[in-house]
Amino acid sequence: MKLKKVNKYIWEIEKEGKMNVPITIFASEPILKKIMQDKTLEQAKNMAMMPGVVKGIIVLPDSHQGYGACIGGVAAYDLNSNKGVVSPGQIGYDINCGVRLLVSNLKTSEFMEKREDVINELFKNIPSGVGKGSGLRLTVAELDVFWRRGWRGLLKKDMLRSKILRE
């Protein structure tokens, strides 16, 4: 696998072999070295071979080995052809499993003083683990609007606003 450095934070793996699209990796050199310690890039190549994949695979700085596709890998598929696929393995089963990058305006000393409060707030506000999340449940019709028009489409149709206000 040949990595090409585009700039300080962008790397590429050109389309080769059975790959349908190239791979772009966003990472500093130290983070790239961490990414290369497991099968993340091998799994990104597998993602690039999937039927119906379009444009390219993106590997984010927090990417790591998953159960078939790399966690933190991004792919888009052509849903208008018979070649598109749905791959639940690319979503990730272990949300909040150890992100390598977090940006904050806190100084280290400030964070250390408040770390317990910060961590508690993160766990309270970020769904984590199997079955976690909000109580918001969408109907099939609402999901259809969401997939076609996004959450703004739900707001325009006033489908989501009423559910949020009830919670």
N, C-alpha and C positions, 0 to 999 in steps of 0.2 A: 504494500500500500504506500503510495507516494504522496506525501504531504507537501503542498506548495504554500509558502508564506505570502499572503497578499499585502498585509501590513502588520503593525504591532499586535493587533487583536483579531485578525481574520486569517483563517487558513482554509485551503481548499483541497479536496480530493476530486480529481477530474473523473468524469465518467469513464469506466473501464470494464472490461469483461461483460458480465451480464447486467451491469448497472444500467438503469434507464435514465438516471439523472445524476448530476454531480452532488457533492456534499460540501456545505460551507460550515465551518466551525468558528464560533466566537469564543475566544479564550486567550488569556495572556500565556506566555511560555510556561510559567510555573503551573497554571491550571491545566494547560494542555498536557504537561507531563503526568499530572494526576489522572486525567481522563485516559491517558494511554496505558495506565497500570491495569486496566481491566479490559473487557471485550466491548466497550462502548463504540469504538470506531468500526469494529467488525460488525456489530449490530446495525450501525448506521448504514454500512454497505448493504446489509441484507434488506434494510428498509428501502434503499435505492433500487433494489431489484424487484420490488413488489409490483404486481400488475396494476396499471392505472395511475401510478405515481406521476405527479406533474411538477415542473419547474426544478425542484431540488430539495434535498434534505438539509435541514438546519440542525446543528448540534450546539446547544446553549452551554454557557459556562458551568451550570450545575449538573450537566449530563453525567450519567453513570450507567453501568451495566444493569439491564433489566431482565425480563424473562423471555426475551426474543427480540424485542426492539429496545433501543436504549431509552432509558428514562431521561427526559429533557431533550429528546429528539423531536423535531417537528416535521410533519409530512402532510401533503395535501394530495387527494386522490380525485380523479375524474369520475364524478357520479353520473355523468350523462352518457357514459358508454358501458358496455358490458364488461369492460376491463377493470372498472373501479372496485375497490374492496373496502370493507369496514374492518378495522383491526383494533379490538379492545385492548390488546396487549400493548399498544402504543400510548394508551392513556396513562398507565401506571397504576399499580395496585397498592403502592406504599407511599401515599401522599404524606408529605412532611418527613421524608425518610433521611434527611441529612443534606440540605442544600449547601453548596460550597461558597455561595456568594450572597452577601447581604449588605446593603448600603444604608448608612444612617448618618445624620449630622451630629450624633453624639460623639464626644471625645471618649477615649477608652476609660479614663477615670470616672466620667459621668455615668457611663454604662455600668461599670463595676459597682458603683454605688446603688444603681437602680435595677440591676440585672434581674433580680427575682420578680420585681413588678413588671418589667418589660416581658420576661418569659411568660409570666402568668397571663398578661394581656394578649400575647401572641396566641397562646393555646386557647384562650377564651374566644378569640375573634377569627381564627383560621381553622376551618373544618379539617379534621385530621383523623385518618383511620377508616376502617370499614364501617359503613352505616352512619357516619357522622354527617352533619350538615344542617341546613335550616329546615323548618317545618313546612316550607313552601312546596306545594305539590301542584303540578300542572296537568291539565287534562290533555287528551290526545290532540284536540283542536288547538290548544295553546302551544303544545310542543311543535305542531306543524307550522304555526305562525313563527315561533322562535327559530326553527331551522331555516325557514325561508327568508325571514326579515330581521332576525336577531331580537334582542330584548327591546330595542327601540320600537320594533313592529308591535310587540305586545303592549307597550305603553301607548302607542298611537291608537290601538284598538281598545284601550282602557282595560285590557284583560289582566295585566299584571298589577296595575295601580290598586285595584280593589282588593286583591289578595294581600298585597303588602300592607295596606291600611288595616286589614283585619288582624294582622299578626302583632 
